[in-house]
Amino acid sequence: MELTASVKKADVGIALYLLAAVTFFVIPIPNFVLDIMIAFNISVALIILMNVLFVQEVLDMSFFPTLLLFTTIFRISLNVSSTRLILSTGDPGNVVSTFGTFVGGNNLIIGAIIFIVLIIIQFMVINKGSERVAEVSARFTLDAMPGKQMAIDADLNTGAIDDAEAKRRRDKIQEESAFFGAMDGATKYVKGDATAGLIITVINLAGGTAMGMINDSLPFAEAIQQFGILTIGDGLVSQIPSLLISLSTGILVTKGSKAADFSGILIKQLFGIPKVLYIVGAAMIFLGITTPLNWVLFLGFGAAFLVTGYSMSKSIGEEEIEQEVAAEETEAEEIRKPENVVSLLQVDPIELEFGYGIIPLADVNQGGDLLDRVVMIRRQIALELGTVVPIIRLRDNIQLNPNQYIIKIKGIQVTEGEILFDHYMAMNPGYVEEEITGIPTFEPSFHLPAIWITESQRERAESLGYTVVDPPSIIATHLTEVIRSHIAELLTRQDVQNLIDNLKETNPVIVEELIPKLLGLGDVQKVLQNLLSEGVSIRDLLSIFEILADHATTTHDTDVLTEYVRQGLKRAISSRYFTPNEVTQVITVDPKVEQDIMASIKQTEQGAYLTLDPERIQAIIASLEEEIKKLEDMGRTPIVVTSPIVRMYFKTLTQDYVKDLIVVSYNEIDSNVELSSVGMVTG
C-alpha cells in the first residue's frame, strides 16, 4: 500500500509539473511565483547534471530523452512568463533582476557579451557535438544488434548462461537500441531550446525598449539600458539551466563505458601514468625558468606534477604487490578449502567434445559457424519431433586427436568421428561411375563409404555427381542423428511438464481432465517416449492428449495407450513413410507368426513380455533379414506391416537385431495409400 501511495504521489507530481508549464504559457503569474519556479528550474538542472555525472550505467537514465522534453517545455514556459512581466510591469522579480545586474555587471554591453558567449558555447560546441555523437551512437548500436544477439545465442548453446540470463541480455540490447535512438532525436530538443532562447531574448529587447519609450515616455538610451539589462537577466536565467542540461546530454552520450565509475576512471586515465606527469612537470619548470612567465606559478605547478607522479608510481607499485598477495591468498584458499563435490554431480544431457584441430570451426572469431549450426539443430528437431532438445555443451578436449570429436549422452560416449579440417567429404550416391582420387573414409552418421578430397577437387566432384559436404556439416549431421536416436531418453519429466504447461495456456480443459485424474505425469512421459523412440512427432500434443483421455479410462498400460495414439496419428505416420496414390512395397508378417507371438505374451504388473523359444526368434529374424535385403537391393526403405495387436510386440522382438526398422500396423495407414507385399516374414 505504501508503494502504491508513493507511486501515485510521483504521478501527481509529474502531472503538476507539466500542467504548470502549460499554465504559465497562458496565465500571468506574480513575480514572486516566477522567482520560486526559476529557482526550482535551476535546482532540477543541477540534479540532472550530477545524476548523469555519477550514474553507473547509461540505461539507469533510460528516461533521459523524455526528461529533456519535460525540462525544455518547463523552461520555455518560464521564459514566456518572464517576458510577459518584463513587457507589462517592468519587474520580472528578484532572480531575473539579480542575474541582469549582478551576473551581467549591471551593464548592457557586458551582459550582452556574456549572454552571447553562453549561446555560442551551448549552440556551437556542446549541442552540435552532442547531436553528432548521439547520431553515431544510435547508428552503431543498431548495427551491432545482430552480432550481440548471435553472441547471446552462442553463450546460451554452450551453457555459459541460462535462459533467464539470455532473456535479460536480450532485453538490455533492446533497451540500449531504443535509448540511443531516442537520444538521437532528443538532442534536437536541446538545439531548438537554445535557438528559441536567442529569439525570445531579441524579441524581449526590442519589445521592452518600445514599451519603455511608448508607455513610460523614456528616452531610447534609457529604455534600452533598463529593459536590456532585464532582458539579459531573463536570457541568463533560462540559458544557464539550458547549458547544464546540454552538458548533461553531452556527458551521457559520450560515456565510453556502458557501466563505469565515471569520475574514478576519468581521474585514473588522466593522472594514472607517472611518466606523463614527470614529463609535464619538467616542461612546466623549464618554461618557468627560461621564459618571462611567472616563475612562481609555473615552478609550483611543475613541482606539484612531479610529486603527483612520484605518488602515483608508489601507489601503482603497492597495488601490484597487493594484487599478487591477494592472488596467492586466493589460490592458497582454493587449495585449502574442501572440494565442492556437488558441482561434480551435474551431468550434461548432450556433449560434443573435439580436439584442438576442430576449434576453428567452433570459434566465431575465426569464422566458424558450428555454434550457429547447433542452434539450427535444436530448432529443426523442435519442428520435426515437437520436443525441445536440451542445451548442447561444446568443449575442446586436448586428450583427443586433433581432428577427432566425440558425442556424449548423459556423460557417456555414444559415438565418435574424425574429420580433416581443410578437406571435403565426397560420397557417391550410387550412380556415379567415374572415380576421383582421395583419402578413403566412412561417413560417420550412416557409415557410408566416402573419400576426403581437397578444395581444388570440389568443383569437379560436384560436376560428376558426388555429394560433397564440408566438415561443419558432417559434425552437425552426425550430432543431429545421434540426438534423434536418443531423444526419447532425453525427454525428462520436467520437459513433459513444460510441454503440458504450454498446452494448458490454450487448452486447459483437456489437461485438467487427463492429468492427474486419468494418468500421472510419468505415464504421459512414457507414452511420449514410446512415440519419439520410433520417430513419431509429438508436436500435435493436443491430439495426443485427446486420444489418451478417450482410452485412459479403460487401460493404464502405456504400451497399449501408445498404440491407440499411433492409430489416432495415422495421417502423420502415413505421410512420413508412404506416398499417397503410389504403390509402396512393404514386408508383411505370416499370420501364423503373429499368432505365435500373441500366444507367447505374458502379462505382469510391470508390463507384458514375450516367452518365444530362442530358436524360433532366430528363425523369425533370419526370415526378416532376408526380406529386408530384397527391399534394400531394390533401393527401397524396409517397412514391415503387421496387424494392430501385434505391432508393438513385433517391434520389441526385432529392435535388438535390426536397428531402426520401421514397423507399422494396418490401422496406422491412411486409406489413400496403396501397398504391395514383396515378401513375408515366416519362422
N, C-alpha and C positions, 0 to 999 in steps of 0.2 A: 504493500500500500504506500509506503514511504517513497519507493522508487517511482511509482506511478504519479504521485503528487509532485515529485521533483521534475519528472518529465513534462508534466502539464505546465508547471511554472516556467520551464525553459521554452515551451511552445508559446506561451503567452508573452514572454519577454521578447522573443524574435518577432512575433506579430506586432507588438507595440513599437519595436524599433523601426519596422518597415512602415507602419501606419504613421508614425511621427514624421518620417521622411516625406510621405505623400502629403501630410497635413501642412508641413512647412512650405510646400510649393504654393498653396492656395490661401492659407490663413496667416495674417500678420501676427507675429509673436513679439512680446516685450523684449527689451534689450537684456534684461537680467536672465530671462529664459535662454536667450541666444548665448549668453556667456556660459551658462551651465552646459548647453549642448556642445559648444565648441570645445570646452574643457574635456567633456566626455569623449568627443571625437578624437582629440589628441591622445587621450589615455588608451583608447581602443587601438589606435595606430601603433603606439609603443608596445602594447601587449602582443599584437600580431608580430612585430619585428622580433621581440625576444623569443616568442614561441618558435618562429622559423629558425632563429639562430641556434637554438639548443635542442630542437626536435631530433630524435634519433633516426627516424625513418621518414622519407617524404610522404609515404602513404598515411602517416599519422596526421597529416594535414590534407587529407583527401578532399575535404570540402572547401579548400582554399579558393578555387575558381568561383564558387557561389559566394564566398565571403567577400571576394573582390567586388562582385556586383553589388552586394548589400552596402558595403562601406562607400563605394563610389556614389550610389544614389543618395545616401545619407549626407555625404559631404557636399554634393551639389545642391541639395535642398537647403543646407545651412548657408551656402553661398548666395542662393536666391533670397533667403530671409534677410541676410546682412545687407544685400543690395537694396532691398525694399526699405530698410531702416535708414541707410545712408541717403537715399534719394528723398525719403519722406520727412525724416526728422533731423537728419544730420548727426544722429547719436546712435551708433550701432552697438554701443555697450563698451564695457571696460576692456575686454580681451582684444577686440579689433583695434580700439584706440591705442592700447599699450603696444601692440605689435607695430602700429604705424609710427608712433612717436619714439618708443624705446629701441625696438629692433631696427626700425628704419632710420634711426638717428634724428627723428623729427625734421627730416629734410627730404623734400620730394625727389631730388636727384639721387641722393644716396639710397633711399628706399626703393626707387625705381630700378637702380642698378642691381641691388641685392635681389630684388624680385626676378629680374631678367636672368641673372646668373643662375638662380634656382631653377627657373624654367628650362634654361639651356642644359643644365646638369641632368634634370629629370627627363626631358624630352629627347635630347640628342644622345645622351650617354646611357643612362640606366634603362629607359624604356626601350630604346632601339636595340640594345644588346640583349635585354631580357626577351624581347619578341623573337629575335633570331634564334637564341638558344632554345626557347620553348618550341619553336617550329622544328628545329633539327632534332630535339629530344623526342618529340611526338613521332617524327618520321622514323627515326632509328628504333624506337620502342615497338612500333607497329611492324617494321621489317624483321625485328628479332623474335617476334612471337612464334612463328613456326618452329624455329630452332629450339627455343625454350620448351615448347610443347613436346618435341621429339626427345629432348634430354630427359624430361619428366617421365615419358613413356619408357625410355631405356632404363632409368633408375628403378621404375616400378617392376619391369620384367626381370631385372637382375636381382630383385629383392632388397635393393639398397633402401627403399622406402616402402611404406604400406599404402593402401588405398586412401586412407584418411589424409596422410601427408601429401599424396599426389593431388588430391582434391584441393587441399589448402594452397599448394603451389600454383595450381591452375587458376584458382580464384584470384590469387595475388597478381598473376600475369594479366588477367582481365582488368583488375583494378588499376594496375600501372598504366595499361594502354588507355583506359578511359580517363585517368587523371592527366596524363601528359597531353592527350588530345584536347581535353577541356582547358588545360593551361595555355595551349596554343591559341585558343580563341579568347581566353580571359585576359591575356596581355593587351588585347585591343581595348578593353575597358580602361586600363590604366593610361594607355596612349590617348584615348579620347578624353579622359578626365583632364589631362594636362592641357590639351588643346582648348577644352571648354573653359578651364580656369583662366587662360590667357585672354580669350574672347570676352568673358564676363568682366575681367579687370578693365579692359579697354572701354567696354560699354559703361561701366561704373564711372570711370574718369570723365568721359565725355558727358554722360547724363548728369553727374554730380556738379560738374562745372556749369553746365547750362542751368540747372536748378538753382544754384547759388547766385548766378547772375540775374535770373528772372524773378525768383521768389524773394531772395534776400537782398537784391539790388547791390551785390558785391562786385567790386572791380574784377576783371578777368584774372589778374595775377593773384589776388587774394582768394578768389573762388577756386582756382586750380590748385593753390597751395593747400587750402583747407580740405577740400574734397579729395585731392590727390593723395594726401597722407592717409586719410581714412580708406581710400581705395587700395593703396599699397598694403595697409594693415590687413584689410579683408583678404587680399591676394595671398599675403604671407600666412595668414591663419589657415587658409584652405590648402595652400601648396606644401606647407611643411608636413602635415599628415599624409598628403598625397605622395610626397617624396619618401616618407617612411614606408608606405605601402608598396611603392615601386621598388624600393630597396629590398623589402621582404620578398617580393616576386622574384627579383634577380637572384637572391640568395637561394631560394627554394629550387629554382630550375637549374642552377649551376652547381649544386652539391654533387661532387663526383661520386660519392658512395651512397648507395641506397639506404644503408644503415650504418651510421657512424657517429662517434663523439666529435662533433664538428670542431669545437674550439680546441679540444685536446689535440686532434690530428693536425689542425691548422698550425698551432704553435710548434708541434713536433716537426712538421715538414719545413717550417720556416727557420727554426733555430736548432734543428736536430743534428746538423753536420758540423762538428768542431772546426774542421779545416776551412770551411766557408767563413766562419766567424773570425778565425785568425787572419785570413786574407783581408776581409773588410776592415777589421780593427787596424791592421798595419797600414792599409790605404788611407784611412781617416787620419792617423797620426802623421803620415807622410804629408798629406795636404795641409795639416795644421802647422807643420814646421817649415815647409818650403814655400808656402804661399802667404799672401797678406790676409787670409781668412782668420777669423777669431780663433787663436790657437788654443785658448782655454776650452772653448766649445768642442772643437774637433779632437783635441787630445783626450778630453773627457769621454766622448763617445767611443773613440778608438780603444781606450783602456777598458771601458765597460764591455765592449765586444770581445776583447782578449780574455777578460775574466770570465765572461759567459761561456766562451769556447772551452776554456780550461775546465770549468764546472761541468759542462755537458760531456766532455771527454771522460772525466772521472765518473760521472753518473752512468755513462754507457758501459764502462768497464765493470762497474758494480752490478749493473743489470745482467751482463753476460755471465758473471760469476754466480749470481743468484739463480739464473735460468739453468746453468749447469748443475748447481747443487740441487735445485728443485727436480730436475730431470733424473738425477741419480737417486734422490729420495723416492721419487715415484716408482722408478724401476725396482729399487730395493723393496718398496712396499708391495709391489705386484708379486715379487718373488716370495715374500714372507706370508702374504695373506692366503687363506685357504682357497683352493681352486673352486670356482663357481661351476660345479658339475651340472647344474640344471640346464645351462645353455647347451651343454653337450648332448642332451637328450633329444633335442629337436631334430627331426628327420624331414628333409625336404622331399616333397612328393615326386618331383621330377628334377633331375640334374643333368646338365650337359658339361662334361669336363673335356678339355682339349689341351694338346701340347703347345709349346711356345710358338711353333711354326704357324699355328692357326690363329694366333692372337690378332693379326692384322684384319682378319675377316670380321672380328667382333669389336674392333676399335673404330669408333666413328671418326676420330681424328685422322685415321689412316685410310678413310674411305670405305671401311667395312660396313655392310648392311645386315649382318646376321641378327642384330637386335631387332631391326625392323621386321625381319622375316619371322622372328619368334612372335612378335605382336600379331602378324597376319595368320600364323598357325592357330593361335588361340581364337582369333576371330573366325577363321574358316571352320574349325571344329564346333564352335558355338552355333554357327549357322547350319552345319551339316548334321550334328547329333543332338543339338539342343541342350548341351551342358557346358558349364564353364570349366575350362582347363585350369588347374592350379598354377601358381606362379612357377615359371621355369627358371631355375638358377643356372647361370652361366659362369663357369670358373675355369681358370687356367691351372694346369697341373704339370709341374716340372718333372714329375716321375714318369709321365707318358712319353712316348716317342714324339718328336717334334710335330709330325703330321698326323698323329693318332688322336682320336676322340672316343669317348665312351659315354653311354647314356645309362643313367641310373633311375630306377623306380623305387621310391621309398628307401633310398640308401643302398640298394643292391644293384650291381651292374647287370643289365639285361642284354646288352649288345654293344658292339664297338665297330669302328670303321677307320679307314685311313685314306687320306687324300693327298694329292700333290698340289701344292699351293698355286704354282704357276702353270698348271696344266688343265685340260678339259677332259671330261669323260665322254667317250663316244660309244653308243650302243647300236647294234644292228637290229632294226625292227623285224628282221626275218626275210626281207625281200631284196636286200642289197647284196649283189654278188661280188662286186669289186672290193677287195680288202685294202685297208690302209695300215701303214706301219705305226707301231706304238708299243706301249708297255701293257701287257695283258693284265687284267684285273677282274674283279667281280663287283657289280653294283650292290652296295650294302643293304638297301631296303628289300629287294626281291631276289638277291643273289643271282642276277643275270650276268652272263659274260659280257665284258666290256674292255675297252682299251683306253689308256691315257694318251692324249695327243697334245701337241704344243699349240700355241696361239696361231702360228703360221699355217697349221694344218686344219684349223677350224672351218674356214670357209669352204675348202674342198670337201671335207667330210659332210658338211651340211648339204652341199650341192649333190653329193652322191646318195643322200637319203638317210644318213646316220642321224640318230638323235643325240645332240651334243648338249651337255649340261656343265655349268660351272661349279666349282667347289661349294660355294654357299648353298646352291640349290640342292646339291647332293646331301649335305648335312640336314637342311631343312626338310627334305622329303623323308629321309631316314627317321628324323625326330617325329614327324607327323605320323608315320606308320606305326612307330613304337607307341605313341600316345593313343592312337586308335585301338591298338590291340590290348592296351591296358586301361582304357578309360573306365571300364566297369569297376575295377578295384580302386580307382582313384576317386570314385563318387562316394563321398562320406555322408554321414547323417546330417552334418551341418550344411553340406551342399544341397541336400534334398530339402532341408528346412528353408534354405534361401529360395529355392525354386517354388516351394509351397507359398512362402510369404509373397513372392512376386505374383503368383496366380491369385492369391487371396485378395489383392487390391482390386482386381476386376471381376472375380467370380467367387465371392466369399461363401455363397450357399453350398456349392459342391464340396469345398474344402471342409466346411463345418459338418457336413453330412458324413464325409468319408473318414476324417481324422479328428479325434481318435475313436469315434463311435464304432466304426466297422473295422478299420485297420490301424495298426500302430505305425509309427514313423519307420521302424526297422523293416516292416513288411513292405511298405511302399518302396523303400530303398532297394530291397531285394528284387522286386519286380522290375524297377528301372535298371538295375544292374544286369538282370537277365536280358533285357532288351538291348542294352548297349553292348553286351558281350557278343551279340550276333549282328552288330552294326545297324540296329533299328533306331531311328532317331526318336528322342523323347521330347522334341521341341513342341509338339502338339500335346502339351501336358493336360489341357482341358479335356480333350477326347479320352486320354488315358484314364483320368480320374472318373469320368462319366462311366466308362466301361467297368472300372473297378467297383464303383458304387453299385452298379447293376448286379454284379456277381459275388461281391464280398459277403452278401447275406447268406449264400449257400455254401461257400467254401472259403477257408483261410489259407489253403495251400498256395504258396506264392508261385510255384511252378505251373499249376493249373491256371491261376489268375493270369500269368504271363501269356499262356496260350490264348485265353479269351481276348486279351489286349491285342495280341498279334492279329487275331482274326478281325478285330474291330479296326485295325490299321491296314487292312489288306490293300487299300488303294495305294498307300505309301510303299508297302512292301512290293507290290506288283510293279509299280513304276520304277523301283530300284533295280529289279532283276529281269523284268520282261519288257518287250516292246509290243505295244498294242497292235492288233491286226497283222502280226507277223508270227510265223511258226517258230517256237523256241524248242530246241532239242534238249531233253532232260533225261534223267535216270529215275526209274520207278523202283519200288520195293515189292518183292514177291509177297502176296497175301499170306502165304504160309510162314514166312519170316516175321511178318507183322504179328501174326497170331502167337508165334513162339515168344516174341518179345513181350507181348502183353501178358502171356501166361507166366512169365518169369519175374513179373513185378511184385515186389514185397513192400507193403505199406507199413511204416513205423511212425512214431510220434515225431521223429526227426525228418521225415520225408520218405520218398519212395526210392528203391534201388533195384538193380537187375541182378538176377541169380542165374544167368545163362551159363552154360558149360563153356570153359575157356576154348575148347576145340571148336565149338560152334561159333564162338565170337571170331576166332581166327578165320574160319571159313567165310563168314559174312564179310569181314574186312578184305579178304583176298578177292572176293567177287566184286566188292565195291571198287577196289583199286583198279581192277581190270576194266570196269565200265568207265571209270574216270579217265583212264588212259585213252579210251576211244574218243571221248569228247575233246581231250587236250590235243590229240593228233589232228582233230578237225579244226583246231583253233578256237574252241568254244570254252566258256567257263562252266565247270561241272556244277549242276544243280540237281539235287535229289528231291523228288516229290513223294510225300507219304500221306497216309490218312491222318486226319487231325489228332486222333487219340494217341498215335504212335510217334508223332513228330519229335516231341521233346526227348523221348526215351532213345530214339534212333540217333539224335544229335549227341546225347550223353554217351551212347555206346561208341560212337566213331570219333569223338573230339580228341581223344588221346592218340589216335592213329593217323587221322587225316586233318591237317591244320586248315582252319578257315573254310571248311566245307559248308556250302550253302544248302540248308535243309528247310524246305517249306512244305506246308500242308495244302491240300486242295482247297480248304476254306480260306486260305490266305491269297488266293489267286483271283484276280478280277475276271469278270465274265467275258471281257473282250480279248483275253489272252488265249492264243492257240498253242497247244503243247504237242510235241511229238516225242515218243519214247524211243531212245536209241539202245536201250538195254535195261535189264532188270537185275537188282541185287538179289542173289539167291544164297543159299547156305546149307 
